[in-house]
Amino acid sequence: MPDGAGHRGPLSAHFRKMAHNNAWANWRLLSACRQLDEEAFRAARTSFFPSLHETLNHNLMVDLYYIDALERGGLGRQVFARFRPFGMAELFQAQAAADRRLIAVCDGLSDAALEATVTTDRGEHGAVEERIDDLLAHLFQHQIHHRGQAHAMLAGTAVAPPQLDEYFLLHDSQQTRVELRRLDLLPPEELL
C-alpha cells in the first residue's frame, strides 16, 4: 500500500470519498441484481459486455488488477489469468471485499502520496509507472462507466434499477447515513 505519511489535503480527501462512494454505489447496484435469479443475471442483454454477469465480473476483475498495483502486490496481469467469474451471490461478497481493500488504500493516502507512482503490468507493453492519483481517477471512471451499463441492463428486467447518481450531499444525507451505517463504512460525519 502507498505510504500515507504527509499532509491530508483536499485531493486525498476527495479520493477517500470516491472510494466510499464507489463501495456504496456497488452495494446499491449489486443489491438490486441479487433480486434476479441466476438465469436472469446471466441472460443476454444489449451492452458492451452481453450480460450483467459479464459486465459486473469485468468490473471486479479490473478493480482487483488496479488494487493489486496500488497495494504493490506484484500480481500484475496474473490477476486476469487467475480470475474466475462469480455467480451473483459470490460476486456480491467478492466486490464488497475489493471495495474494502480500495477504501483502505485511499484512507491511507496523503496528498503527497498521490504523486507517487506504482507499477502496472501492461503485458507485451511492459511495466508502466502510473501516478497514484491518475490511476485512482481511471479506476473510478472505469467503475462508473460499467455500472452505468449494468444499470441500463437492469432496467430491462423486472427489478427496478437503483439510483446511482448520488454523492455525499447534505440534501441526501438522511438516506446516505442509513445506508452507510448499514454498510459499516465511515461515520457519515466524516463524509458529509
C-alpha positions in Angstrom: 0.0 0.0 0.0 1.3 3.5 -0.7 2.9 5.4 2.1 0.3 7.6 3.7 2.8 9.8 5.5 2.3 13.5 5.0 -0.4 16.1 4.8 -4.0 15.1 4.2 -5.5 17.7 1.9 -8.4 18.2 -0.4 -7.2 15.8 -3.0 -6.6 12.9 -0.7 -10.0 13.6 1.0 -11.6 13.6 -2.4 -10.2 10.1 -3.3 -11.2 8.9 0.1 -14.8 10.0 -0.5 -14.7 8.5 -4.0 -13.7 5.1 -2.6 -16.5 5.2 -0.1 -19.0 6.4 -2.8 -17.8 3.6 -5.1 -18.5 0.9 -2.4 -21.9 2.5 -1.7 -22.8 2.5 -5.4 -21.6 -1.0 -5.9 -23.7 -2.2 -2.9 -26.8 -0.4 -4.3 -26.4 -1.9 -7.8 -25.5 -5.4 -6.6 -28.2 -5.4 -4.0 -30.7 -4.9 -6.8 -29.1 -7.5 -9.0 -29.3 -10.0 -6.2 -33.1 -9.9 -6.6 -32.6 -11.6 -10.0 -32.3 -15.3 -10.3 -29.1 -16.6 -11.8 -30.7 -17.2 -15.2 -31.8 -13.5 -15.5 -28.4 -12.4 -14.1 -26.6 -14.3 -16.9 -29.2 -13.6 -19.7 -28.1 -11.9 -22.9 -28.6 -8.2 -22.9 -27.5 -5.3 -25.1 -24.4 -3.5 -23.9 -20.6 -3.6 -24.3 -20.5 -6.9 -22.4 -23.5 -9.1 -23.3 -24.8 -9.7 -19.7 -25.0 -8.3 -16.2 -22.8 -11.3 -15.2 -20.0 -10.4 -17.6 -20.2 -6.7 -17.0 -20.1 -6.9 -13.3 -17.4 -9.6 -13.2 -15.3 -7.4 -15.6 -15.6 -4.5 -13.2 -14.5 -6.7 -10.3 -11.6 -8.2 -12.2 -10.3 -4.7 -13.2 -10.7 -3.5 -9.7 -8.6 -6.4 -8.4 -5.9 -5.6 -11.0 -5.6 -1.9 -10.0 -5.9 -2.6 -6.3 -3.1 -5.1 -6.5 -1.0 -2.4 -8.2 -1.9 0.2 -5.5 -1.0 -2.3 -2.8 2.2 -3.1 -4.6 1.1 -6.8 -4.5 3.1 -7.8 -7.5 0.5 -10.0 -9.3 0.1 -7.7 -12.3 -1.6 -9.4 -15.2 -1.8 -12.7 -13.2 -4.9 -11.2 -11.7 -6.6 -11.6 -15.0 -5.3 -15.2 -15.5 -6.4 -16.2 -12.0 -9.8 -14.6 -12.2 -12.8 -16.9 -12.4 -16.2 -15.2 -12.9 -18.6 -15.4 -10.0 -22.3 -16.1 -9.8 -24.4 -13.3 -8.3 -24.2 -14.3 -4.6 -20.4 -14.8 -4.6 -19.9 -11.7 -6.8 -21.7 -9.5 -4.2 -19.3 -10.7 -1.5 -16.2 -10.5 -3.7 -17.0 -7.0 -4.8 -17.6 -5.9 -1.2 -14.2 -7.3 -0.2 -12.5 -5.5 -3.1 -14.2 -2.3 -2.2 -13.0 -2.5 1.4 -9.4 -3.0 0.1 -9.7 0.1 -2.1 -11.1 2.1 0.8 -8.1 1.0 2.9 -5.7 2.2 0.2 -7.4 5.6 -0.1 -7.8 6.0 3.7 -4.0 5.7 3.9 -3.1 8.3 1.3 -1.9 11.8 1.8 -1.8 14.4 -0.9 1.9 13.9 -1.2 1.5 10.1 -1.6 -0.9 10.7 -4.5 2.1 12.0 -6.5 4.0 8.7 -6.1 3.9 6.1 -8.8 3.1 2.4 -8.8 4.0 -0.2 -11.4 1.3 -1.5 -13.7 2.0 -4.7 -15.7 0.9 -4.0 -19.3 1.8 -7.4 -20.7 3.6 -7.1 -24.0 3.9 -3.3 -23.5 6.0 -3.9 -20.3 5.8 -2.3 -16.9 4.4 1.2 -16.8 4.8 3.6 -13.8 1.5 5.4 -13.2 0.9 8.2 -10.7 -1.4 7.0 -7.9 -3.9 10.0 -8.4 -4.2 9.2 -12.2 -4.6 5.5 -11.6 -7.4 6.1 -9.0 -9.2 8.6 -11.3 -9.0 6.0 -14.0 -10.3 3.2 -11.7 -13.3 5.3 -10.5 -14.1 6.3 -14.1 -14.0 2.7 -15.2 -16.3 1.7 -12.4 -18.8 4.4 -13.1 -18.8 3.6 -16.8 -19.6 -0.1 -16.4 -22.0 0.5 -13.5 -24.0 2.7 -15.9 -24.1 -0.1 -18.5 -25.2 -2.6 -15.8 -27.8 -0.1 -14.6 -29.3 0.2 -18.1 -29.3 -3.6 -18.5 -31.1 -4.0 -15.1 -33.8 -1.6 -16.4 -34.7 -4.4 -18.9 -35.6 -6.8 -16.1 -38.4 -7.0 -13.5 -36.1 -5.3 -10.9 -36.0 -1.5 -10.8 -32.5 -0.1 -11.1 -31.4 1.8 -8.0 -30.5 5.4 -8.0 -26.7 5.7 -8.5 -26.1 9.3 -9.3 -25.9 10.5 -5.7 -22.8 11.6 -3.9 -22.4 12.7 -0.3 -24.6 15.8 -0.5 -26.4 17.2 2.6 -29.6 17.1 0.6 -29.4 13.3 0.5 -27.8 12.9 3.9 -30.6 11.1 5.8 -30.8 8.1 3.4 -27.0 8.2 3.0 -26.5 7.9 6.7 -28.8 5.0 7.0 -27.1 3.1 4.2 -23.5 3.9 5.2 -24.3 2.7 8.8 -25.7 -0.4 7.3 -22.6 -1.0 5.3 -20.4 -0.2 8.3 -18.5 2.4 6.3 -17.0 5.6 7.8 -19.2 7.6 10.2 -21.3 9.8 7.9 -20.0 13.0 9.6 -16.6 12.3 8.1 -18.1 12.1 4.6 -20.9 14.6 4.7 
